[in-house]
Amino acid sequence: MRIHLSRIHSRGVPLLAASLVALAGAMAAPSAFAQATRTWVSGVGDDVNPCSRTAPCKTFAGAISKTATGGLINSLDPGGFGAVTITKPISLDGAASGTAGVLAAGTNAIIINIDPAVHANGTVVLRNLNVEGAGTGQSGIQVRRASKVVIEHTQIQGFQTGVEVQSGANAQLLVQRADIVNNSTAGISLSDANSKLYLSDSSLFGNATAFSISAGNVTTYNNNRLEGNTSPSTPTATLYER
């Protein structure tokens, strides 16, 4: 019996080629799921998507796992993008959609909890958001641990507490051009001796208490409006007005 080596060789080439293609695909697969520096969410997105500009995610929580540390999540259009827990430096920006919504009835809307042992300079930026508690939310933005938190051009309303900085947060909090409205316990609560609040160009309106500050410092306080609060509550911590 004669065996034609040419036939074995010719049949082996496609098999070898197919194997190489499969191997290359397997090696390339992880890169397709690599975290991006900028990701996108949309009211008509899907969290199974890669959160790219052309295939956006549906929620902030879905996008955050696909966004690199220090990266940026943008909204493409108006929508409700859901409650989220932030455990790494990141920015959420709703500017492209006008304002991006976060609805959290009966719970916290945005929790910031960055382990300083993992991220020594854990900075979070929240910009152009509409954070709504529907009258039953717990905290609109709750800072448990962080180095710096920037809240800019954001509306926070309908919670027990609009912005809460917990004991042990050790955070510098910059709030500017914010509207903190109709919160049933306090507009801003600060209870950490090592934290500082920088507040400017903001309105605290219709809250039970504008400030509930038992520890820490309000280090700047300029061009703000406090009106319609049941108790204006000038902070009991150190206050520098200008």
C-alpha positions as CSV (number, residue, x, y, z in Angstrom):
1,M,0.0,0.0,0.0
2,R,1.4,3.3,-1.0
3,I,0.9,6.4,1.1
4,H,1.1,9.7,-0.7
5,L,2.9,12.2,1.6
6,S,1.7,15.0,-0.6
7,R,-2.0,14.3,0.3
8,I,-1.2,14.3,4.0
9,H,0.7,17.5,3.7
10,S,-2.1,19.2,1.6
11,R,-4.7,18.1,4.1
12,G,-2.6,19.3,7.1
13,V,-2.2,22.8,5.8
14,P,-5.8,23.9,6.2
15,L,-5.9,22.1,9.6
16,L,-2.8,23.9,10.8
17,A,-4.1,27.2,9.4
18,A,-7.4,26.8,11.2
19,S,-5.6,26.0,14.5
20,L,-3.4,29.1,14.2
21,V,-6.5,31.3,13.5
22,A,-8.2,29.8,16.6
23,L,-5.1,30.3,18.7
24,A,-4.8,33.9,17.6
25,G,-8.4,34.6,18.3
26,A,-8.0,33.2,21.8
27,M,-4.9,35.3,22.5
28,A,-6.7,38.4,21.2
29,A,-9.9,37.8,23.2
30,P,-8.7,39.4,26.5
31,S,-7.8,42.7,24.8
32,A,-11.4,43.0,23.6
33,F,-12.5,43.2,27.2
34,A,-9.7,45.5,28.5
35,Q,-10.8,48.5,30.5
36,A,-11.1,51.7,28.6
37,T,-10.0,55.1,29.8
38,R,-13.3,56.6,28.5
39,T,-16.6,54.8,28.4
40,W,-20.2,55.7,27.6
41,V,-23.7,55.1,28.9
42,S,-27.0,55.6,27.1
43,G,-30.7,55.4,28.0
44,V,-31.0,52.8,25.2
45,G,-27.6,51.0,25.9
46,D,-27.0,47.5,27.3
47,D,-24.6,46.5,30.0
48,V,-23.4,43.5,28.0
49,N,-21.9,46.0,25.6
50,P,-18.2,47.2,25.8
51,C,-19.4,50.7,26.8
52,S,-17.8,52.2,23.7
53,R,-19.2,55.3,21.9
54,T,-21.0,53.1,19.4
55,A,-22.0,50.3,21.8
56,P,-22.7,52.1,25.1
57,C,-23.8,50.5,28.4
58,K,-27.1,51.1,30.2
59,T,-26.0,51.9,33.7
60,F,-23.1,53.5,35.6
61,A,-22.7,50.3,37.6
62,G,-22.4,48.3,34.3
63,A,-19.8,50.8,32.9
64,I,-17.7,51.2,36.0
65,S,-16.3,47.6,35.7
66,K,-15.2,48.3,32.1
67,T,-13.6,51.7,32.9
68,A,-9.9,52.0,33.9
69,T,-8.9,53.5,37.2
70,G,-8.9,57.3,36.8
71,G,-11.1,57.0,33.7
72,L,-14.2,58.8,32.7
73,I,-17.8,57.7,32.2
74,N,-19.9,59.9,29.9
75,S,-23.6,59.8,29.1
76,L,-24.6,60.1,25.5
77,D,-28.3,61.1,26.0
78,P,-30.8,61.7,28.8
79,G,-31.6,58.6,30.9
80,G,-31.7,57.0,34.3
81,F,-28.4,55.3,34.9
82,G,-28.9,53.7,38.2
83,A,-27.3,53.7,41.7
84,V,-23.6,52.9,41.8
85,T,-20.9,52.1,44.3
86,I,-17.5,53.6,43.4
87,T,-14.4,51.9,44.7
88,K,-11.7,53.5,42.6
89,P,-10.8,56.9,41.3
90,I,-13.2,57.8,38.4
91,S,-15.3,60.6,36.9
92,L,-19.0,60.5,36.0
93,D,-20.1,63.3,33.7
94,G,-23.5,63.8,32.2
95,A,-22.6,66.9,30.2
96,A,-23.1,65.3,26.8
97,S,-26.8,64.5,27.7
98,G,-27.6,67.7,29.5
99,T,-28.1,66.0,32.8
100,A,-27.7,62.3,33.6
101,G,-30.2,60.8,36.1
102,V,-29.7,58.6,39.1
103,L,-32.9,57.5,40.8
104,A,-32.6,55.7,44.2
105,A,-35.8,55.5,46.1
106,G,-35.4,53.8,49.5
107,T,-31.6,53.4,49.2
108,N,-28.4,55.3,48.7
109,A,-27.8,56.6,45.2
110,I,-24.0,57.0,44.9
111,I,-21.6,55.4,47.5
112,I,-18.0,56.3,47.4
113,N,-15.8,53.9,49.2
114,I,-12.1,53.9,48.1
115,D,-9.6,51.9,50.1
116,P,-6.6,54.3,50.7
117,A,-4.3,51.2,50.9
118,V,-5.3,50.5,47.2
119,H,-5.6,54.0,45.9
120,A,-3.7,56.5,48.0
121,N,-5.1,59.5,46.1
122,G,-8.6,58.3,45.4
123,T,-10.3,61.2,43.6
124,V,-13.9,61.0,42.4
125,V,-15.6,63.6,40.2
126,L,-19.4,63.8,39.9
127,R,-20.5,66.3,37.3
128,N,-23.8,67.3,35.6
129,L,-25.9,64.7,37.4
130,N,-29.5,64.7,38.6
131,V,-29.6,62.6,41.8
132,E,-33.2,61.9,42.9
133,G,-34.4,60.0,46.0
134,A,-38.2,60.4,45.3
135,G,-38.7,61.3,48.9
136,T,-37.6,58.0,50.3
137,G,-33.9,57.8,49.4
138,Q,-31.3,57.5,52.2
139,S,-28.3,59.5,51.0
140,G,-27.8,61.1,47.6
141,I,-24.0,60.9,47.7
142,Q,-22.5,59.0,50.6
143,V,-18.7,59.4,51.1
144,R,-17.3,56.5,53.2
145,R,-13.7,56.8,52.2
146,A,-11.9,58.9,49.6
147,S,-9.1,61.4,49.3
148,K,-11.0,64.0,47.2
149,V,-14.6,64.2,46.0
150,V,-15.7,66.9,43.5
151,I,-19.4,67.5,43.1
152,E,-20.1,70.0,40.4
153,H,-23.3,71.3,38.6
154,T,-25.4,68.5,40.2
155,Q,-28.9,68.5,41.7
156,I,-29.5,66.3,44.7
157,Q,-33.1,66.1,46.1
158,G,-35.6,63.9,47.9
159,F,-33.3,62.0,50.2
160,Q,-32.9,61.9,54.0
161,T,-29.4,63.4,53.5
162,G,-28.3,65.1,50.3
163,V,-24.5,64.7,50.8
164,E,-23.2,62.6,53.7
165,V,-19.5,62.4,54.7
166,Q,-19.2,59.6,57.2
167,S,-16.8,59.3,60.1
168,G,-13.5,57.8,58.9
169,A,-13.9,59.2,55.4
170,N,-10.8,61.4,55.6
171,A,-11.9,63.3,52.5
172,Q,-11.7,66.7,51.0
173,L,-15.1,67.5,49.5
174,L,-15.5,70.3,46.9
175,V,-19.2,71.2,46.2
176,Q,-19.7,73.9,43.6
177,R,-22.7,75.0,41.5
178,A,-24.9,72.4,43.2
179,D,-28.6,72.5,44.2
180,I,-29.3,70.4,47.3
181,V,-33.1,70.5,47.8
182,N,-35.9,69.0,49.9
183,N,-33.9,66.5,51.9
184,S,-35.7,65.4,55.1
185,T,-32.8,65.3,57.5
186,A,-30.0,67.5,56.2
187,G,-28.7,69.0,53.0
188,I,-25.0,68.3,53.9
189,S,-23.9,66.1,56.8
190,L,-20.2,66.0,57.9
191,S,-19.2,63.9,60.8
192,D,-15.5,63.2,60.2
193,A,-12.9,65.2,62.1
194,N,-10.3,64.8,59.3
195,S,-12.6,65.9,56.5
196,K,-13.0,69.3,55.0
197,L,-15.9,70.8,53.0
198,Y,-15.3,73.5,50.3
199,L,-18.7,74.9,49.3
200,S,-19.3,77.6,46.7
201,D,-21.9,78.9,44.3
202,S,-24.5,76.4,45.6
203,S,-28.1,76.5,46.9
204,L,-29.4,74.6,49.9
205,F,-33.2,74.9,49.8
206,G,-36.1,73.3,51.6
207,N,-34.1,70.9,53.7
208,A,-35.0,70.1,57.3
209,T,-31.5,71.3,58.2
210,A,-29.1,72.9,55.8
211,F,-26.0,71.7,57.6
212,S,-25.5,68.9,60.0
213,I,-21.7,69.2,60.8
214,S,-20.6,67.7,64.1
215,A,-16.9,67.3,63.1
216,G,-14.6,68.5,60.4
217,N,-14.2,71.9,58.8
218,V,-16.1,74.1,56.4
219,T,-13.0,75.7,55.0
220,T,-14.5,78.0,52.4
221,Y,-18.1,79.2,52.2
222,N,-18.8,81.8,49.5
223,N,-21.6,82.9,47.2
224,N,-24.1,80.3,48.4
225,R,-27.8,80.6,49.1
226,L,-29.5,79.0,52.1
227,E,-33.2,79.5,51.9
228,G,-36.4,77.8,53.0
229,N,-34.6,75.3,55.3
230,T,-36.5,74.5,58.5
231,S,-33.2,75.2,60.3
232,P,-30.4,77.0,58.6
233,S,-27.9,75.4,61.1
234,T,-24.7,77.3,60.8
235,P,-22.0,74.7,61.0
236,T,-20.7,74.0,64.5
237,A,-17.3,73.1,63.1
238,T,-14.7,75.8,62.1
239,L,-16.3,78.1,59.6
240,Y,-14.4,80.5,57.3
241,E,-16.7,82.9,55.4
242,R,-15.6,85.0,52.5
